[in-house]
Amino acid sequence: MEGKLTDLEIKDAQLIFESVWQDLEAGYSRENLRFPKEIILLGGAPGAGKGTQTGFITKTRGLTCSPVVISSLLDSQEAKVLKDVGNMVGDREVVNLLLRQLLRKEYQDGVVLDGFPRTNVQVECLKLLVDKMQALRREFYNTNLSIHFRHPTIHIMVLFVDEPESVARQLKRGCETRMHNDEVLRTGIGKLREDRPTDHDEVLARRRYQTFKEQTWDALQSLKEIFHYHFINAQGPIEKVEQNILEELDYQSTLELDPRTVDRLRGVPVANEIIVHARQELVRRLDSYELEHGPLFAKVTAFIEKKVIPIVIRHAISGVAHINTEDTVLEDPLALAMLIDVFSERGYHAVVDIHRIDVPERFDLTTGAIECSVKKVYRIQIRFQGSEIRRG
């Protein structure tokens, strides 16, 4: 059935994976089978912009390593040796080359895979790999090697464009590549780009898109219910696609952190959870000030309007104002809360520090003792978007 693994494909995948895994254990030993903490599987329609967006995705996730591009991996010296002796680079060879690549130290925190999986057999091998990673994590859970076997996070990211857009982009790329290569050959400056025959023939470009829909699309869709799945609309301009990616990759700590770490951090709320109701809570507090503490609220707002705002206006260009005051209205802790909330509601960020200063009032000549009174100075810092004025 289309889009689902057949029994034969599952058996093939199991045989392929076990063969590769046995070779890995023999060559590396189990304690050295350290795969990336995070794997982002990047797939997409021809012309969807995988090459363009790979760097952005890598940077967004804080990864410092280059992506693993399967097509480049298949051009490696090891793959060429197979081709030179007449062997095909099939699913087993792809899985073997990929797993050995992922064991390199630079990928330990995370990696973007461009072009994997592309077949149903490769999909099943991916599932088996994650099972092995989880088994290794359990095996080394309470050892001094546990940091190398963290809870794996798998993202499936699909950049999608429709067929007309895909064909148009492929043909546009073909024209640009040919012009670039002609210029390199003429001047001897620069590097030649890969020139695909499908980028110059509309029929071939459409066929390439159909192959993606019939094979890779179904393979990636089958992982939708298992791993974090991100469908990215890549039809628009680069900036819009990047925004779509950012929204899709919004950090979800409870899904990515080790369960022990999640338990440790359970008492610290996620910022988004606080922000959702913050505005409603602010409005509720301000209304309660007016309805339940009207006289004090009136004094605070009058203090803000007459003594603080004139200073804020004078410092509008810098975006920050500092005010020192001894006004007694702020002696009530509730008044300080009111002041901060008023500025928050108006779009400012206010911080108040209380400084106690000893003021000498009486000196005893006999004992040398000094009697002091305590003076409170309230230092208010108001920040706002004054930098917008400078740019204007």
Secondary structure, 3 states (H helix, E strand, C coil): CCCCCCHHHHHHHHHHHHHHHHHHHHHHCHHHCCCCCEEEEEEECCCCCHHHHHHHHHHHCCCCCCCEEHHHHCCCHHHHHHHHCCCCCCHHHHHHHHHHHHCCHHHCCCEEEECCCCCHHHHHHHHHHHHHHHHHHHHCCCCCCHHHCCCCEEEEEEEECCHHHHHHHHHHHHHHHHHHHHHHHHHCCCCCCCCCHHHHCHHHHHHHHHHHHHHHHHHHHCCCCCCEEEEEECCCCHHHHHHHHHHHCCCCHHHHCCHHHHHHCCCCCCHHHHHHHHHHHHHHHHHHHHHHCHHHHHHHHHHHHHHHHHHHHHCCCCCEEEEEECCHHHHCHHHHHHHHHHHHHCCCEEEEEEEEEEEEEEECCCCCCEEEEEEEEEEEEEECCCHHHHHC
